[in-house]
Amino acid sequence: MAAFDPWDPDFLADPYPSYAELRARGRVQYFEPTNQWLVPHHADVSALLRDRRLGRTYQHRFTHEDFGRTAPAPEHEPFHTLNDHGMLDLEPPDHTRIRRLVSKAFTPRTVDRLKPYVARLAGELVDGLVRSGGGDLLTDVAEPLPVAVIAEMLGIPEADRAPLRPWSADICGMYELSPSEDTAAKAVRASVEFSDYLRELIAERRKEPGDDLISGLIAAHDEDDDRLTEQEMISTAVLLLNAGHEATVNATVNGWYALFRNPAQLAALRADHSLIPTAIEELMRYDTPLQLFERWVLDEIEIDGTTIPRGAEVAMLFGSANHDPDVFQAPDRLDLTRRDNPHISFSAGIHYCIGAPLARIELAASMTALLERAPTLTLAAEPDRKPNFVIRGLEGLRVTVG
């Protein structure tokens, strides 16, 4: 198997042996097909996530021409307008301002207040799975839970929620390596439709504010009365939906598939539900939902004697970093009791996932409901992997409840 081939089905099925080979080759390697520098070691990934010489964007300092890059195709503009105004793809000072304002609406109290709703919804979804004698864990539990939770937070009415997951899936297709024109066209269409919907919802909330995150984003301001623009609110809402459920959905199905393949660990978890908090962290580490995170080199850096010039792109391999034996003892072993677990599945530095506390609440709620209400949950069929690398997930996970 090649050390790194993100389009090879065998690699996608299990990239972790290839990551070990990649780490053995050194701390940084150039990957010509995507014109990126691959960084596979935990220490380097962790440090670079905090290094201000790198950025998620370069447009706060350089034009495309200055940076030696080609501007996006004009027909892709709706996607880039939506994406480029979200805090994930911004750098200070814009990132600092938007994250501060979003944090005023997305408070720990707001998240904590959702706990009963999340637990009740998880229970209802699992009860439906049990009544049916099984089904697809992806579509019956993993997807509807976080989508409903973030929609509830944003204040999106239940009758309007059906397109949310398809819109999100089409937009997230653009985060894969070298997306096709068909993928781009779907992302553009979803960006336009989602933005138009949110623009109408924001207008409604301006007239009649509610106890929801959209109303909170409208009202959020700092001591200088600085507020989010309409586009920043739209981009923030889309980011919260996309990032707020993609990781949770894939962590759920990747995690349960890992448990089914490690029956002794599953048995230990069923016998002792107090393992749930460490189990969640270990499953996030063991099969990482976000495998790669990209950064632009704004100022020349050096890694282990290799100079990486300004204008280059660095691909930090989260999945590899989470299996680095320099940090994790027996990293390829699933150990639900693992305490020393500094995984970077939620990133680090200024772009650390603002929704991580909510994701943990959702993962704990669904795991608790499945353990308590479906104690005989069994894998019904080997699942197919999605043909994606960056966002790692399954096409489905068929289960039975005996």
JONOR-V62084 format. One record per pair of residues at least 6 apart in sequence whose ideal C-beta (glycine too) atoms are under 6 Angstrom apart, sorted by the first residue. I is the first residue (numbers start at 1). J is the second residue. If there is no record, write none. Layout:
I:J
I:J
//
This chain:
1:10
1:18
3:18
3:21
3:22
4:22
5:11
6:177
6:389
11:18
12:385
13:385
16:323
19:40
19:320
19:323
22:40
23:40
23:41
27:41
27:44
27:303
27:304
28:37
28:39
28:303
28:306
29:38
30:37
31:38
34:177
36:313
36:315
37:308
37:312
37:314
38:315
39:45
39:314
39:316
40:317
40:320
41:324
42:321
42:324
42:327
45:316
45:321
46:348
48:54
48:316
49:348
49:349
50:349
53:298
53:299
53:301
54:295
54:297
55:91
55:296
55:298
56:89
57:89
57:91
58:67
58:296
60:91
64:71
67:311
68:311
72:80
76:184
76:188
78:188
78:191
78:192
79:187
79:188
79:191
82:191
82:195
82:235
83:89
85:231
85:232
85:235
86:235
86:239
87:95
87:98
87:99
88:239
98:232
101:220
101:228
102:236
104:220
105:213
105:216
105:217
105:220
111:357
111:358
115:361
118:149
118:361
118:362
118:365
119:365
121:145
121:148
122:145
122:365
122:366
122:369
123:369
125:141
126:369
126:370
126:373
126:374
129:135
129:140
130:373
130:374
130:401
133:401
134:399
134:400
134:401
136:396
136:398
137:397
137:399
138:253
138:396
138:397
141:366
142:249
142:252
142:253
143:249
145:362
145:366
146:245
146:248
146:362
147:164
147:165
147:245
150:240
150:241
150:244
150:245
151:161
153:213
154:213
154:214
154:237
155:210
155:212
155:214
167:190
167:194
168:241
168:242
170:186
170:187
170:190
171:187
171:190
172:242
173:179
173:183
173:187
174:187
175:390
176:388
176:390
194:238
195:234
198:234
198:237
202:233
205:214
205:215
205:218
209:215
217:228
217:233
221:227
244:355
246:391
247:289
247:359
248:359
248:362
250:289
250:393
251:284
251:289
251:363
252:366
253:394
253:397
254:287
255:283
257:397
258:283
258:286
258:287
258:334
259:266
260:379
262:334
265:334
265:336
269:275
269:279
269:336
273:371
275:336
276:364
276:367
279:336
280:363
281:341
282:336
282:338
284:343
284:345
285:322
285:341
285:343
286:334
288:318
288:319
288:322
288:345
289:392
290:318
291:318
291:319
291:389
291:390
291:392
292:315
292:317
292:390
293:316
294:313
294:315
295:314
296:313
297:308
297:310
297:312
299:310
300:309
300:310
301:308
318:344
321:344
322:343
323:331
325:331
346:353
346:356
347:353
370:377
374:401
376:401
376:402
377:399
377:401
378:400
380:398
380:399
380:400
381:398
383:394
383:396
383:397
384:395
386:393
386:395
//
